[in-house]
Amino acid sequence: MTDQGIVINQGGFLLFLGAITLALVYVVWPFAAPLLWATLAAIMFQPLYKWFLGRWGNGPNRAAIASLLVITLSVLVPGFIIGGLIVDEAAQIVLAFQSGEIDLLAWSGQIYNTLPESAQQALDRAGFGGFAEVQARIQDFLSESAGLIAQQAIAIGGGVFSFALSLAVGLYVTYFLLRDGERIATRLLHDLPLETAVAVQLAGKFLSIVRATIKGSVVVGLVQGTLGAITFWIAGLPSVVLFGMVMAIFSMIPAVGTGLVWIPAAAWLLATGATWQGLFVIFSGVVIIGMADNVLRPILVGRDTGIPDWIVLITTLGGIAKLGLSGVVLGPLVAGLFMAGWSIIQRQRGPDTVPLPGDGAPT
């Protein structure tokens, strides 16, 4: 066979391989989310699997089943319970707005009356002295939200079988990835059409970003949300589980983070005369909730992923907007692999010797 024939055959085979890979992705796409979370669970709980394997010797099946049981009891069951509480509290808040039990206009009036006269005059000049229009808009928004919640409830009720099937697939895949994950990863690194050194670097970056994202964002966020929920419960605020989850989500925003939740809560408490409760929320927000991030993140993450905070914020929010909950991990993961790929190119090409405009280069 001529060299041209060999090239044609290789090109045809690569075309077939690409087409069949796309077909496989299309077939398994309905289970993309459970497959993703199964992969993440296998990565995060691989040390637990190895611990069981070390205690039981040559028993990979038993070690994988034991790890899967721990995942179910420590992650899935509490998640279902907390999720149910959040949905119930969210529905109660919407109904309270619709029934008038929660009157934002009266609350805003109370806060307005506690402000100094100079601040009241400034708000009047800016057109914010009356909150009736804001109240009306919020009421309209919550009315639409009630309809959306009802639609989602019907969708969830009708999709119980689909959810159960996705959960079963996720647990099933997690079992095999725990047991055979290292062998599969080694085979993938060997078969990828990349230089071995480059593939190893990208794989290392992938694992570090996954661990840092889950530990540094998800775990730290849940800890801060839990502390916030406890703080709100002590202060006598309602719907503490819901606002704790909101605080956990906002903890991903650099600099301000959880303050977007506890600062308005403290201001409302102080304005309505609950002085010690408002001061307690401020103390807890600054000293306890705020310091949790500074203390836990270095311990859990251990090393920097090399991704600036502003990129983490943008990619996390963009990932959530496009992919839902999975975007919390996929957004920073894409950003990290993007930066890792370009850093590999930069190292291979050597130092930059091209002068920029304004540095003496001809224009």
Residue frames as qw, qx, qy, qz and C-alpha x, y, z in Angstrom:
[[0.000, 0.888, 0.459, 0.000, 0.00, 0.00, 0.00],
 [0.395, 0.532, -0.029, 0.748, 1.31, 3.44, -0.92],
 [0.231, -0.145, -0.464, 0.842, 1.95, 6.19, 1.62],
 [0.311, -0.104, -0.148, -0.933, -1.01, 8.10, 0.23],
 [0.642, -0.270, -0.627, -0.348, -3.25, 5.10, 0.76],
 [0.501, -0.237, -0.667, 0.498, -2.05, 4.74, 4.35],
 [0.007, -0.049, -0.223, 0.974, -2.81, 8.41, 5.02],
 [0.492, -0.180, -0.375, -0.765, -6.30, 8.04, 3.50],
 [0.649, -0.281, -0.706, -0.030, -6.99, 4.95, 5.60],
 [0.364, -0.203, -0.552, 0.722, -5.81, 6.68, 8.78],
 [0.170, -0.027, 0.013, -0.985, -7.88, 9.75, 7.98],
 [0.587, -0.239, -0.536, -0.558, -10.95, 7.63, 7.36],
 [0.587, -0.282, -0.711, 0.264, -10.44, 5.76, 10.62],
 [0.177, -0.138, -0.388, 0.894, -10.07, 9.04, 12.57],
 [0.364, -0.124, -0.233, -0.893, -13.23, 10.36, 10.92],
 [0.656, -0.286, -0.656, -0.242, -15.09, 7.17, 11.89],
 [0.481, -0.218, -0.634, 0.565, -13.72, 7.42, 15.45],
 [0.036, 0.027, 0.184, -0.982, -14.84, 11.05, 15.78],
 [0.509, -0.185, -0.402, -0.739, -18.30, 10.28, 14.40],
 [0.666, -0.294, -0.685, -0.034, -18.88, 7.28, 16.66],
 [0.330, -0.144, -0.530, 0.768, -17.65, 9.29, 19.66],
 [0.248, -0.051, -0.004, -0.967, -20.17, 12.04, 18.91],
 [0.630, -0.224, -0.570, -0.477, -22.87, 9.38, 18.52],
 [0.558, -0.240, -0.711, 0.354, -21.98, 7.92, 21.92],
 [0.084, -0.079, -0.339, 0.934, -22.15, 11.38, 23.53],
 [0.437, -0.133, -0.282, -0.844, -25.56, 11.90, 21.93],
 [0.654, -0.248, -0.690, -0.187, -26.86, 8.58, 23.26],
 [0.545, -0.321, -0.610, 0.478, -25.68, 9.08, 26.87],
 [0.069, 0.348, -0.062, 0.933, -26.45, 12.82, 27.01],
 [0.563, -0.587, -0.305, -0.495, -29.74, 12.34, 28.92],
 [0.821, -0.507, -0.204, 0.166, -27.61, 10.97, 31.77],
 [0.480, 0.578, -0.242, 0.613, -24.85, 13.59, 31.50],
 [0.317, -0.714, 0.251, -0.571, -25.60, 15.09, 34.93],
 [0.884, -0.416, 0.164, -0.134, -25.60, 11.81, 36.90],
 [0.888, 0.239, -0.089, 0.383, -22.45, 10.71, 35.05],
 [0.231, 0.703, -0.258, 0.621, -20.73, 13.97, 35.95],
 [0.503, -0.652, 0.304, -0.479, -21.64, 13.76, 39.63],
 [0.988, -0.143, 0.030, 0.039, -20.69, 10.07, 39.70],
 [0.702, 0.441, -0.207, 0.520, -17.24, 11.03, 38.39],
 [0.054, -0.704, 0.297, -0.643, -16.88, 13.82, 40.96],
 [0.790, -0.496, 0.172, -0.316, -18.00, 11.50, 43.78],
 [0.968, 0.060, -0.078, 0.229, -15.50, 8.85, 42.70],
 [0.464, 0.570, -0.274, 0.620, -12.70, 11.43, 42.68],
 [0.277, -0.666, 0.289, -0.629, -13.57, 12.90, 46.08],
 [0.819, -0.389, 0.277, -0.317, -14.21, 9.56, 47.82],
 [0.796, 0.395, -0.448, 0.096, -11.31, 7.66, 46.27],
 [0.092, 0.483, -0.701, 0.516, -9.26, 8.04, 49.53],
 [0.674, -0.203, 0.432, -0.564, -12.17, 6.50, 51.47],
 [0.937, 0.242, -0.152, -0.203, -12.30, 3.60, 49.01],
 [0.563, 0.485, -0.598, 0.301, -8.56, 3.02, 49.42],
 [0.267, -0.436, 0.627, -0.588, -8.96, 3.11, 53.20],
 [0.870, -0.028, 0.252, -0.422, -11.60, 0.39, 53.06],
 [0.853, 0.413, -0.318, -0.012, -9.49, -1.54, 50.58],
 [0.252, 0.559, -0.669, 0.420, -6.46, -1.35, 52.86],
 [0.500, -0.316, 0.581, -0.559, -8.44, -2.65, 55.84],
 [0.878, 0.120, 0.315, -0.340, -10.08, -5.51, 53.94],
 [0.484, -0.298, 0.725, 0.388, -7.17, -6.50, 51.77],
 [0.002, -0.053, 0.744, 0.666, -8.09, -7.94, 48.38],
 [0.149, 0.554, 0.803, -0.164, -11.74, -6.94, 48.42],
 [0.057, -0.015, 0.231, 0.971, -12.37, -4.14, 45.87],
 [0.300, -0.460, -0.654, -0.521, -16.06, -4.97, 45.51],
 [0.479, -0.630, -0.561, 0.244, -16.71, -4.78, 49.23],
 [0.345, -0.330, -0.102, 0.873, -14.67, -1.58, 49.52],
 [0.051, -0.179, -0.416, -0.890, -16.65, 0.06, 46.69],
 [0.406, -0.571, -0.653, -0.288, -19.99, -0.99, 48.22],
 [0.481, -0.559, -0.435, 0.517, -18.95, 0.34, 51.63],
 [0.212, -0.160, 0.091, 0.960, -17.84, 3.65, 50.10],
 [0.196, -0.351, -0.562, -0.723, -21.11, 3.90, 48.21],
 [0.457, -0.620, -0.635, 0.049, -23.04, 3.33, 51.44],
 [0.383, -0.446, -0.235, 0.774, -21.11, 6.14, 53.13],
 [0.046, 0.061, 0.339, 0.938, -21.85, 8.47, 50.18],
 [0.317, -0.502, -0.665, -0.452, -25.55, 7.66, 50.39],
 [0.501, -0.642, -0.534, 0.225, -25.86, 8.16, 54.14],
 [0.420, -0.473, -0.122, 0.765, -23.59, 11.19, 54.46],
 [0.057, -0.166, 0.325, 0.929, -24.44, 13.11, 51.27],
 [0.207, -0.265, -0.699, -0.631, -27.62, 11.95, 49.52],
 [0.344, -0.585, -0.731, 0.073, -29.97, 11.40, 52.46],
 [0.227, -0.569, -0.286, 0.737, -29.14, 14.73, 54.18],
 [0.036, -0.099, 0.398, 0.911, -29.36, 16.45, 50.79],
 [0.232, -0.427, -0.755, -0.441, -32.88, 15.14, 50.20],
 [0.333, -0.645, -0.599, 0.339, -33.99, 16.21, 53.68],
 [0.200, -0.467, -0.040, 0.860, -32.52, 19.72, 53.36],
 [0.017, -0.081, -0.579, -0.811, -33.91, 20.09, 49.85],
 [0.245, -0.572, -0.758, -0.194, -37.40, 19.26, 51.07],
 [0.303, -0.661, -0.401, 0.557, -37.13, 21.84, 53.87],
 [0.162, -0.270, 0.233, 0.920, -35.91, 24.51, 51.43],
 [0.117, -0.304, -0.689, -0.647, -38.80, 23.91, 49.02],
 [0.310, -0.656, -0.685, 0.072, -41.31, 24.02, 51.90],
 [0.289, -0.600, -0.218, 0.713, -39.89, 27.26, 53.34],
 [0.096, -0.077, 0.419, 0.899, -39.73, 28.91, 49.89],
 [0.190, -0.475, -0.732, -0.449, -43.39, 28.05, 49.28],
 [0.335, -0.686, -0.552, 0.335, -44.35, 29.45, 52.70],
 [0.234, -0.411, 0.024, 0.881, -42.59, 32.74, 51.96],
 [0.038, -0.149, -0.582, -0.798, -44.34, 33.11, 48.61],
 [0.298, -0.595, -0.722, -0.191, -47.72, 32.41, 50.21],
 [0.346, -0.615, -0.387, 0.593, -46.97, 34.87, 53.02],
 [0.116, -0.197, 0.240, 0.943, -46.26, 37.61, 50.47],
 [0.171, -0.303, -0.685, -0.640, -49.42, 36.84, 48.54],
 [0.382, -0.630, -0.676, 0.014, -51.62, 36.80, 51.65],
 [0.057, -0.830, 0.032, -0.553, -50.14, 40.05, 52.98],
 [0.804, -0.548, -0.154, 0.170, -48.65, 38.41, 56.06],
 [0.592, -0.240, 0.125, 0.759, -45.29, 39.82, 54.96],
 [0.210, 0.938, 0.274, 0.016, -45.76, 43.53, 54.24],
 [0.658, 0.093, 0.044, 0.746, -42.62, 45.01, 52.72],
 [0.049, 0.716, 0.171, 0.675, -44.19, 48.46, 52.57],
 [0.585, -0.788, -0.081, -0.173, -44.72, 48.52, 56.33],
 [0.839, -0.304, 0.032, 0.449, -41.23, 47.17, 56.99],
 [0.507, 0.368, 0.118, 0.770, -39.62, 49.71, 54.67],
 [0.195, -0.820, -0.140, -0.519, -41.57, 52.43, 56.44],
 [0.750, -0.650, -0.044, 0.111, -40.22, 51.27, 59.79],
 [0.751, -0.053, 0.105, 0.650, -36.67, 51.32, 58.47],
 [0.248, 0.629, 0.197, 0.710, -37.25, 54.76, 56.90],
 [0.402, -0.848, -0.135, -0.318, -38.52, 56.18, 60.19],
 [0.794, -0.525, 0.012, 0.307, -35.45, 54.98, 62.11],
 [0.647, 0.322, 0.089, 0.685, -33.06, 56.80, 59.74],
 [0.251, -0.442, -0.168, 0.845, -31.66, 60.23, 60.62],
 [0.346, 0.792, 0.314, -0.394, -33.54, 63.19, 59.17],
 [0.075, 0.689, -0.487, -0.531, -30.68, 64.02, 56.80],
 [0.193, -0.093, 0.934, 0.288, -30.79, 60.46, 55.40],
 [0.354, 0.570, 0.716, -0.194, -34.57, 60.67, 55.00],
 [0.257, 0.825, -0.004, -0.503, -34.25, 63.94, 53.10],
 [0.041, -0.491, 0.731, 0.472, -31.57, 62.42, 50.85],
 [0.274, 0.195, 0.935, 0.116, -33.85, 59.47, 50.06],
 [0.327, 0.733, 0.476, -0.360, -36.75, 61.86, 49.36],
 [0.166, 0.762, -0.299, -0.550, -34.64, 63.91, 46.95],
 [0.064, -0.307, 0.874, 0.371, -33.52, 60.74, 45.18],
 [0.639, 0.039, -0.369, -0.673, -37.11, 59.60, 44.79],
 [0.511, -0.008, -0.856, 0.072, -36.85, 56.65, 47.19],
 [0.238, -0.199, 0.505, -0.805, -38.86, 58.13, 50.04],
 [0.782, 0.064, 0.231, -0.575, -41.91, 56.11, 49.06],
 [0.165, -0.293, 0.928, 0.158, -41.59, 52.37, 48.52],
 [0.702, 0.308, 0.412, -0.492, -45.04, 51.67, 47.11],
 [0.664, 0.590, -0.336, -0.314, -43.77, 51.14, 43.55],
 [0.157, 0.457, -0.870, 0.096, -41.01, 48.81, 44.77],
 [0.474, -0.007, 0.754, -0.455, -43.56, 46.92, 46.85],
 [0.755, 0.434, 0.134, -0.473, -45.84, 46.49, 43.83],
 [0.537, 0.586, -0.582, -0.171, -43.04, 45.20, 41.65],
 [0.048, -0.325, 0.912, -0.246, -41.91, 42.71, 44.28],
 [0.619, 0.155, 0.579, -0.508, -45.48, 41.51, 44.74],
 [0.747, 0.523, -0.151, -0.381, -45.82, 40.98, 40.98],
 [0.327, 0.542, -0.774, 0.002, -42.53, 39.13, 40.88],
 [0.249, -0.170, 0.881, -0.364, -43.56, 36.84, 43.73],
 [0.737, 0.303, 0.307, -0.520, -46.92, 36.16, 42.12],
 [0.683, 0.548, -0.430, -0.219, -45.12, 34.99, 39.00],
 [0.084, 0.448, -0.863, 0.217, -42.76, 32.98, 41.21],
 [0.591, -0.019, 0.642, -0.487, -45.71, 31.19, 42.79],
 [0.829, 0.436, 0.005, -0.352, -46.89, 30.07, 39.37],
 [0.471, 0.598, -0.648, 0.010, -43.38, 28.95, 38.48],
 [0.223, -0.330, 0.842, -0.364, -43.07, 26.96, 41.72],
 [0.759, 0.171, 0.428, -0.459, -46.39, 25.28, 40.99],
 [0.755, 0.551, -0.280, -0.219, -45.22, 24.35, 37.49],
 [0.247, 0.545, -0.782, 0.175, -41.95, 22.98, 38.84],
 [0.492, -0.184, 0.720, -0.453, -43.80, 20.98, 41.50],
 [0.854, 0.330, 0.172, -0.362, -45.95, 19.36, 38.81],
 [0.601, 0.627, -0.494, -0.043, -42.85, 18.68, 36.69],
 [0.045, -0.466, 0.829, -0.305, -41.04, 17.10, 39.63],
 [0.672, -0.004, 0.582, -0.458, -44.06, 15.01, 40.54],
 [0.850, 0.455, 0.021, -0.265, -44.36, 13.79, 36.96],
 [0.556, 0.640, -0.520, 0.104, -40.65, 13.10, 36.68],
 [0.665, -0.556, 0.452, -0.210, -40.21, 10.88, 39.73],
 [0.961, 0.110, 0.230, 0.110, -39.33, 7.87, 37.58],
 [0.587, 0.710, -0.148, 0.360, -36.78, 9.88, 35.59],
 [0.186, -0.805, 0.431, -0.363, -35.18, 11.18, 38.79],
 [0.831, -0.349, 0.416, -0.122, -35.05, 7.72, 40.33],
 [0.905, 0.358, 0.101, 0.205, -33.51, 6.31, 37.15],
 [0.344, 0.803, -0.282, 0.396, -30.86, 9.06, 37.07],
 [0.469, -0.691, 0.459, -0.303, -30.06, 8.45, 40.73],
 [0.940, -0.102, 0.327, -0.001, -29.72, 4.71, 40.16],
 [0.762, 0.567, -0.046, 0.308, -27.47, 5.27, 37.14],
 [0.044, 0.851, -0.359, 0.382, -25.32, 7.70, 39.13],
 [0.661, -0.539, 0.480, -0.205, -24.84, 5.28, 42.02],
 [0.958, 0.164, 0.223, 0.081, -24.17, 2.37, 39.66],
 [0.603, 0.690, -0.157, 0.367, -21.50, 4.30, 37.75],
 [0.235, -0.818, 0.405, -0.335, -19.98, 5.60, 40.99],
 [0.885, -0.308, 0.345, -0.050, -19.49, 2.02, 42.17],
 [0.887, 0.308, 0.142, 0.314, -17.49, 1.07, 39.07],
 [0.322, 0.821, -0.190, 0.432, -15.51, 4.32, 39.02],
 [0.515, -0.732, 0.389, -0.220, -14.52, 3.82, 42.64],
 [0.902, -0.171, 0.389, 0.081, -13.38, 0.28, 41.91],
 [0.769, 0.262, 0.363, 0.455, -11.82, 0.74, 38.45],
 [0.128, 0.981, 0.083, -0.121, -11.22, 4.50, 38.31],
 [0.321, -0.723, 0.487, 0.370, -7.42, 4.40, 38.41],
 [0.557, 0.027, 0.738, 0.380, -7.20, 1.75, 35.69],
 [0.407, 0.767, 0.481, 0.121, -9.63, 3.70, 33.48],
 [0.033, -0.969, 0.100, 0.225, -7.71, 6.94, 34.01],
 [0.453, -0.490, 0.614, 0.422, -4.40, 5.28, 33.14],
 [0.536, 0.321, 0.705, 0.335, -5.85, 3.86, 29.95],
 [0.257, 0.916, 0.309, -0.011, -7.32, 7.23, 28.96],
 [0.194, -0.869, 0.307, 0.337, -4.01, 9.02, 29.49],
 [0.508, -0.225, 0.715, 0.424, -2.30, 6.42, 27.34],
 [0.436, 0.453, 0.717, 0.301, -4.86, 6.58, 24.51],
 [0.135, 0.901, 0.203, -0.360, -5.40, 10.35, 24.33],
 [0.690, 0.542, 0.158, 0.453, -3.93, 11.88, 21.15],
 [0.109, -0.959, 0.187, -0.181, -1.58, 14.04, 23.23],
 [0.435, 0.472, -0.657, 0.395, 2.00, 13.82, 24.40],
 [0.656, -0.361, -0.637, 0.183, 2.19, 11.84, 27.62],
 [0.333, -0.123, -0.370, 0.858, 3.71, 14.76, 29.55],
 [0.238, -0.173, -0.138, -0.946, 0.95, 17.12, 28.39],
 [0.630, -0.353, -0.578, -0.381, -1.79, 14.59, 29.19],
 [0.586, -0.298, -0.604, 0.451, -0.38, 14.06, 32.68],
 [0.130, -0.022, -0.211, 0.969, -0.23, 17.81, 33.32],
 [0.418, -0.241, -0.300, -0.823, -3.82, 18.30, 32.19],
 [0.674, -0.344, -0.647, -0.094, -4.99, 15.34, 34.27],
 [0.453, -0.211, -0.518, 0.694, -3.25, 16.73, 37.34],
 [0.094, -0.063, 0.026, -0.993, -4.84, 20.13, 36.74],
 [0.549, -0.307, -0.535, -0.564, -8.24, 18.48, 36.29],
 [0.637, -0.366, -0.649, 0.197, -8.00, 16.66, 39.62],
 [0.312, -0.146, -0.371, 0.862, -6.68, 19.70, 41.50],
 [0.238, -0.157, -0.150, -0.947, -9.48, 21.93, 40.18],
 [0.615, -0.363, -0.601, -0.359, -12.18, 19.39, 40.98],
 [0.590, -0.347, -0.590, 0.429, -10.93, 18.92, 44.54],
 [0.190, -0.081, -0.206, 0.957, -10.38, 22.65, 45.08],
 [0.330, -0.260, -0.330, -0.845, -13.79, 23.56, 43.68],
 [0.654, -0.420, -0.592, -0.212, -15.69, 21.00, 45.75],
 [0.590, -0.359, -0.483, 0.538, -13.71, 21.57, 48.93],
 [0.252, -0.103, -0.109, 0.956, -13.13, 25.28, 48.56],
 [0.293, -0.150, -0.247, -0.911, -16.54, 26.28, 47.19],
 [0.645, -0.327, -0.561, -0.403, -19.09, 23.59, 47.99],
 [0.642, -0.320, -0.605, 0.345, -17.83, 22.42, 51.41],
 [0.238, -0.094, -0.287, 0.923, -16.83, 25.89, 52.65],
 [0.311, -0.240, -0.272, -0.878, -20.11, 27.30, 51.30],
 [0.654, -0.404, -0.598, -0.226, -22.14, 24.65, 53.12],
 [0.523, -0.269, -0.526, 0.614, -20.24, 25.34, 56.35],
 [0.031, -0.001, -0.093, 0.995, -20.89, 29.08, 56.04],
 [0.468, -0.300, -0.448, -0.700, -24.52, 28.45, 55.14],
 [0.640, -0.385, -0.658, 0.097, -24.93, 26.20, 58.18],
 [0.356, -0.219, -0.395, 0.818, -23.37, 28.81, 60.46],
 [0.162, -0.122, -0.151, -0.967, -25.63, 31.43, 58.91],
 [0.565, -0.380, -0.594, -0.428, -28.73, 29.29, 59.44],
 [0.570, -0.378, -0.600, 0.416, -27.78, 28.74, 63.09],
 [0.180, -0.080, -0.173, 0.965, -27.19, 32.48, 63.50],
 [0.347, -0.232, -0.330, -0.847, -30.58, 33.34, 62.01],
 [0.613, -0.396, -0.674, -0.118, -32.27, 30.71, 64.17],
 [0.444, -0.314, -0.502, 0.672, -30.76, 32.19, 67.35],
 [0.000, -0.061, -0.004, 0.998, -31.82, 35.67, 66.20],
 [0.372, 0.429, 0.665, -0.486, -35.39, 34.42, 65.71],
 [0.321, 0.416, -0.388, -0.757, -35.53, 34.94, 61.94],
 [0.841, 0.221, 0.368, -0.329, -37.85, 32.74, 59.84],
 [0.853, 0.521, -0.027, -0.018, -36.95, 30.31, 57.02],
 [0.362, -0.773, 0.490, 0.177, -33.44, 29.74, 58.34],
 [0.733, -0.013, 0.619, 0.283, -32.75, 26.70, 56.11],
 [0.544, 0.747, 0.323, 0.203, -33.69, 28.61, 52.96],
 [0.058, 0.979, -0.183, 0.069, -31.57, 31.65, 53.84],
 [0.611, -0.544, 0.539, 0.202, -28.73, 29.38, 54.92],
 [0.736, 0.265, 0.527, 0.333, -28.71, 27.80, 51.46],
 [0.340, 0.913, 0.123, 0.188, -28.84, 31.26, 49.84],
 [0.296, -0.882, 0.360, 0.070, -25.86, 32.23, 52.00],
 [0.742, -0.206, 0.570, 0.287, -24.00, 29.10, 50.90],
 [0.631, 0.591, 0.384, 0.326, -24.56, 30.06, 47.24],
 [0.114, 0.979, -0.028, 0.168, -23.54, 33.69, 47.78],
 [0.635, -0.653, 0.328, 0.250, -20.37, 32.55, 49.57],
 [0.768, 0.216, 0.382, 0.466, -18.92, 31.83, 46.10],
 [0.269, 0.897, 0.106, 0.334, -18.87, 35.58, 45.37],
 [0.622, 0.046, -0.306, 0.719, -15.45, 36.98, 46.35],
 [0.100, 0.253, -0.213, 0.938, -15.14, 39.83, 48.88],
 [0.482, -0.248, 0.091, -0.835, -18.84, 40.36, 49.73],
 [0.305, 0.005, -0.952, 0.005, -20.17, 36.80, 49.68],
 [0.303, -0.476, -0.814, 0.139, -22.39, 35.95, 52.63],
 [0.087, -0.296, -0.287, 0.907, -22.64, 39.62, 53.60],
 [0.261, -0.108, -0.470, -0.836, -25.25, 40.02, 50.87],
 [0.537, -0.425, -0.692, -0.230, -27.58, 38.00, 53.11],
 [0.524, -0.478, -0.562, 0.426, -26.69, 38.73, 56.72],
 [0.184, -0.047, -0.090, 0.978, -26.12, 42.50, 56.35],
 [0.361, -0.321, -0.341, -0.807, -29.72, 43.24, 55.20],
 [0.639, -0.442, -0.628, -0.045, -31.00, 40.85, 57.89],
 [0.470, -0.289, -0.425, 0.717, -29.03, 42.68, 60.59],
 [0.014, -0.106, -0.083, -0.991, -30.21, 46.07, 59.28],
 [0.495, -0.413, -0.510, -0.569, -33.83, 44.93, 59.39],
 [0.628, -0.426, -0.598, 0.257, -33.46, 43.61, 62.94],
 [0.330, -0.185, -0.268, 0.886, -31.89, 46.85, 64.17],
 [0.158, -0.192, -0.254, -0.935, -34.50, 48.98, 62.38],
 [0.595, -0.423, -0.521, -0.442, -37.39, 47.02, 63.93],
 [0.477, -0.687, 0.267, -0.479, -36.04, 47.33, 67.46],
 [0.980, -0.182, -0.036, 0.075, -34.47, 43.86, 67.80],
 [0.043, 0.912, -0.404, 0.058, -31.19, 45.39, 68.90],
 [0.505, -0.513, 0.694, 0.024, -29.35, 42.45, 70.45],
 [0.824, 0.281, 0.490, 0.051, -30.45, 40.15, 67.63],
 [0.534, 0.841, -0.032, 0.085, -29.14, 42.59, 65.00],
 [0.112, -0.829, 0.544, -0.065, -25.83, 43.04, 66.84],
 [0.720, -0.237, 0.653, 0.000, -25.51, 39.28, 67.20],
 [0.796, 0.524, 0.291, 0.082, -26.03, 38.77, 63.45],
 [0.301, 0.906, -0.279, 0.106, -23.35, 41.39, 62.74],
 [0.401, -0.652, 0.640, -0.068, -20.93, 39.75, 65.19],
 [0.802, 0.022, 0.597, 0.027, -21.56, 36.28, 63.80],
 [0.692, 0.709, 0.133, 0.040, -21.33, 37.49, 60.20],
 [0.206, 0.881, -0.405, 0.128, -17.97, 39.19, 60.72],
 [0.303, -0.609, 0.709, -0.185, -16.29, 36.93, 63.27],
 [0.669, -0.058, 0.729, -0.130, -17.78, 33.47, 62.77],
 [0.757, 0.543, 0.359, -0.050, -19.21, 33.21, 59.25],
 [0.378, 0.895, -0.235, -0.033, -16.64, 35.50, 57.65],
 [0.206, -0.685, 0.699, -0.011, -13.64, 33.88, 59.33],
 [0.850, 0.025, 0.518, -0.095, -14.79, 30.37, 58.41],
 [0.747, 0.663, -0.003, 0.050, -13.71, 30.98, 54.82],
 [0.162, 0.837, -0.491, 0.179, -10.27, 32.27, 55.85],
 [0.492, -0.475, 0.702, -0.200, -9.69, 29.33, 58.18],
 [0.825, 0.116, 0.537, -0.131, -11.21, 26.41, 56.27],
 [0.696, 0.702, -0.073, -0.129, -10.25, 27.19, 52.67],
 [0.188, 0.723, -0.663, 0.044, -6.44, 26.91, 53.18],
 [0.488, -0.284, 0.795, -0.220, -6.93, 23.71, 55.19],
 [0.774, 0.316, 0.505, -0.215, -9.30, 22.01, 52.75],
 [0.653, 0.748, -0.085, -0.084, -7.88, 23.23, 49.44],
 [0.830, -0.335, 0.239, 0.376, -4.23, 23.07, 50.44],
 [0.426, -0.176, 0.411, 0.786, -2.89, 24.56, 47.23],
 [0.309, 0.587, 0.030, -0.748, -3.89, 27.30, 44.83],
 [0.716, 0.417, 0.553, 0.086, -5.49, 26.33, 41.54],
 [0.360, -0.147, 0.372, 0.843, -3.95, 29.33, 39.83],
 [0.056, 0.616, 0.617, 0.487, -7.36, 30.72, 38.77],
 [0.015, 0.156, -0.218, 0.963, -8.03, 34.38, 39.73],
 [0.176, 0.350, 0.740, -0.547, -11.09, 35.00, 41.87],
 [0.410, 0.458, 0.005, -0.788, -12.83, 37.10, 39.23],
 [0.410, 0.235, -0.752, -0.459, -12.53, 34.28, 36.67],
 [0.076, -0.142, -0.958, 0.238, -13.86, 31.78, 39.23],
 [0.282, 0.413, 0.463, -0.732, -16.84, 34.07, 39.86],
 [0.461, 0.424, -0.290, -0.724, -17.67, 34.61, 36.18],
 [0.382, 0.175, -0.862, -0.284, -17.25, 30.97, 35.16],
 [0.032, 0.186, 0.897, -0.399, -19.23, 29.73, 38.18],
 [0.384, 0.461, 0.334, -0.727, -22.17, 32.04, 37.49],
 [0.464, 0.420, -0.486, -0.610, -21.99, 31.33, 33.76],
 [0.204, 0.095, -0.972, -0.061, -21.84, 27.60, 34.41],
 [0.199, 0.315, 0.769, -0.519, -24.89, 27.76, 36.68],
 [0.439, 0.486, 0.027, -0.755, -26.79, 29.82, 34.09],
 [0.508, 0.393, -0.602, -0.474, -26.05, 27.33, 31.29],
 [0.511, 0.116, -0.852, -0.019, -25.80, 23.99, 33.10],
 [0.714, -0.576, -0.236, -0.321, -27.61, 24.39, 36.40],
 [0.690, -0.683, 0.238, -0.029, -26.05, 22.94, 39.54],
 [0.907, 0.069, 0.169, 0.379, -23.41, 21.09, 37.52],
 [0.404, 0.792, -0.023, 0.458, -22.02, 24.45, 36.41],
 [0.494, -0.846, 0.192, -0.060, -20.67, 25.04, 39.93],
 [0.731, -0.367, 0.479, 0.318, -17.89, 22.59, 39.08],
 [0.702, 0.420, 0.425, 0.386, -17.84, 22.65, 35.28],
 [0.178, 0.975, 0.051, 0.126, -17.45, 26.43, 35.03],
 [0.308, -0.833, 0.451, 0.084, -14.18, 26.70, 37.01],
 [0.788, -0.104, 0.560, 0.232, -13.04, 23.38, 35.52],
 [0.628, 0.666, 0.287, 0.282, -13.28, 24.72, 31.98],
 [0.029, 0.978, -0.173, 0.118, -11.48, 27.91, 33.03],
 [0.582, -0.629, 0.502, 0.117, -8.72, 25.94, 34.75],
 [0.784, 0.127, 0.524, 0.309, -8.13, 23.62, 31.81],
 [0.440, 0.862, 0.146, 0.207, -8.17, 26.60, 29.45],
 [0.143, -0.929, 0.336, -0.056, -5.46, 28.35, 31.48],
 [0.719, -0.378, 0.560, 0.166, -3.49, 25.12, 31.88],
 [0.770, 0.436, 0.389, 0.258, -3.55, 24.47, 28.13],
 [0.320, 0.915, -0.039, 0.242, -2.30, 27.95, 27.30],
 [0.404, -0.806, 0.432, 0.005, 0.39, 27.77, 30.00],
 [0.822, -0.077, 0.506, 0.249, 1.66, 24.53, 28.42],
 [0.606, 0.698, 0.221, 0.311, 1.83, 26.26, 25.04],
 [0.033, -0.970, 0.197, -0.141, 3.69, 29.17, 26.62],
 [0.625, -0.582, 0.504, 0.130, 6.28, 26.89, 28.23],
 [0.811, 0.199, 0.466, 0.292, 6.82, 25.01, 24.98],
 [0.467, 0.805, 0.149, 0.334, 7.31, 28.19, 22.96],
 [0.586, -0.010, -0.234, 0.775, 9.67, 29.71, 25.53],
 [0.146, -0.579, -0.322, 0.735, 9.73, 33.25, 26.93],
 [0.367, 0.844, 0.389, 0.043, 7.89, 35.99, 25.09],
 [0.486, -0.272, 0.202, 0.806, 10.37, 38.08, 23.09],
 [0.188, 0.584, 0.510, 0.603, 7.85, 40.02, 20.99],
 [0.113, -0.144, -0.316, 0.931, 7.72, 43.67, 22.17],
 [0.118, 0.708, 0.682, -0.140, 4.31, 45.19, 22.74],
 [0.221, 0.721, 0.252, 0.606, 3.22, 48.46, 21.11],
 [0.318, -0.905, 0.029, -0.282, 4.59, 51.36, 23.11],
 [0.783, -0.528, 0.239, 0.226, 7.69, 49.41, 24.23],
 [0.173, -0.649, 0.533, 0.515, 9.87, 50.62, 21.42],
 [0.535, 0.204, 0.774, 0.269, 8.40, 48.32, 18.77],
 [0.046, 0.074, -0.418, -0.904, 7.71, 49.78, 15.34],
 [0.428, 0.446, 0.602, -0.506, 4.04, 50.55, 14.71]]
